[in-house]
Amino acid sequence: MTIQEDGPDPIDVHVGQRMRVRRIQKNMSQSAVAGKMSVSFQQVQKFENAQNRISAARLYKLSRILDVPVEYFFDGLPPHVFVLPGDDVGEAGILREEKQDYGIDLMAHPQAAELLKVFFQIEEGATRRALIDFMKRLGPGEDAMPAVLGPDGVLPKRKRGRPRKEG
């Protein structure tokens, strides 16, 4: 199996996403992490995008750099991504007892990393809580997000300066 022929392994994708989330939480650039790992920042990008696999040794070093246990990178990994011989699987190859909707891949959205970075720069806990509450009010309603987002599903850029007078 090669990444180019079969696509990245779902475990590598998950580990890369967790790496990116934690790097952003620690307010570290890809270059900063790369320097501590003795690799190029492009290599860090490839790890985060699951284009290259992270060796066990590098994963251990990364856990020290990002101040998390190695297990952190596997937290939240859906059990259906690795099926053992003898597991009860359905036609789709998903463990029967684990047929769940794991939701969308939140970190796949291009603005997710930016949102996380800004969120973790807010030091005041009450302000972060208020932001979470505000975002929850935007999301649940059927018509809430389309009113806020543009037709392409992205927040429109605001024009700077004073609004023009109609007339």
N, C-alpha and C positions, 0 to 999 in steps of 0.2 A: 504494500500500500504506500503510495506517495501522496504528498499534500496536493501536488498539481493535478494528479489524476482523480483522486477521491475526495479532495477537500480536506481541511484540517480536522483532526480528531476532536470530538466535542469536549473531551477533557482538556486538551490544550487550549481550546477556545475559552473555556471556563477559567482556567488558571491565568491566562493572559488578561482576561477581564478583571479578575480579582487583583492582579498585579497593578493594572492601571488605576483601579479605584483607590487602592491603598497609597499608591504613589501620589495621587491627587490629594488624598486626605492629609498626607504628610507635607503637602505643598512643595513637592520635589519635581524638578524638570526631568525629562528623559535623559538629558545630558548629565545631570547630577547623579542619577542612578547608574548610568553607564560608566561614569568615572569610578564610582565605588565598586562596580562589578568588573572593571577592567575590560569593557567591551565598548563598541561604538554606540552612539545614540540610535543609529539605524538598527542595530541589533536589538536594542530595547524595544523599538517600534515593532520589529518582527516578532518578538516574544509576546508583546501585548496583542498583536493581531493574529497570533497563532500561525504565522508564516514559518516560524522556526520553533522547535521544541526547546524547552528549558531542561537542562540536565539536572540530575539530583543534586550535584554539588552546587550548581549555580542557584537552584531553588533554595537551598539551605542558606547560601550567602545572601540571597535576596530577602529571605525572612529576617535575617539579622539587620540588613540595611533598612528595611521597612518596619522593623520592630514588631513583628508578628510571628506566631509559631508557624511552622511549615503547614500545619493543618488548615490554617486560614485560607490558603489558596484552593482548598477543596471544599470549604464550607458552602453549603447550598447546592452542591453538585447533585443533580437529579440521579437517582439510582439506576434509571433505565439506560444511561449512557454506556454502561459496561455490564453486559449480560454474561453470566457464567454458564458453562455447560450444565444442563439439568434445571435451569431456572424456567419457570412457567411463563412463556412469552406468547403473545398473540401474533396475529399475522403481521402487524407493523413492527414486531421485534421489541415491543415495550412490555416490561414486566406486568403481568395481569393485575397484581395487587397495587401497582403504582400508576395506573392509568389516571393521570391528573393533568390539568392544564397548568403548566408552569408559567404561563403568562408570556409576555413579549420579552425579548432580550433588551433590557433597558439601556445597557451600555452600548448597544449598536447604534443608537440615535446619535447623530453628530453633535448635538448640543448637550448631551448628558454629561460629558466630561467637563464642559465649561460650567454647567450648573453645579456640579459637585465641587469644583474648585472654588467657586464664589461662595457656596454654602459653607464650606469648612473654613473660609477666611472670616466668617462672622463669629466673633468671640463670645458674644452675649448669648447665653442659653435661651433666654426669654425671646430674643429676637429671632433665633432659629426656629423656636417653637411656633411663633407667630407666622413666620414664613411658611412653615409646613401646613399650618391651619388654613392660611390663605390659599395655598395651592390645592388643598383638598376641596375647598369650596369651588374652585374653578373646574376641577376635573369631573366630579360625579354626575353633574347634570348633562342631559343629552345635548342641549344647546349651548352649554357653557363654553366649551373649547372652540367650536367653530366661530363664535363671536369674537374670540380673542385672537385666534390664529388666522393667518392669511389662507388663500385658496390652496396653497401648496403645503399646508400643515405646519408652517413655520411662522414664528412671530414676525410681523412686519417691522422694518426699521423705522424708528421714529425720526422725524425731521427735527433738526436742532433749530433753536431760535424761536421767535415769537410767531404765533399763528397769524396767518394773513386775514385781514378783514374782508368779508364778503361785501360786495356792493358795487 
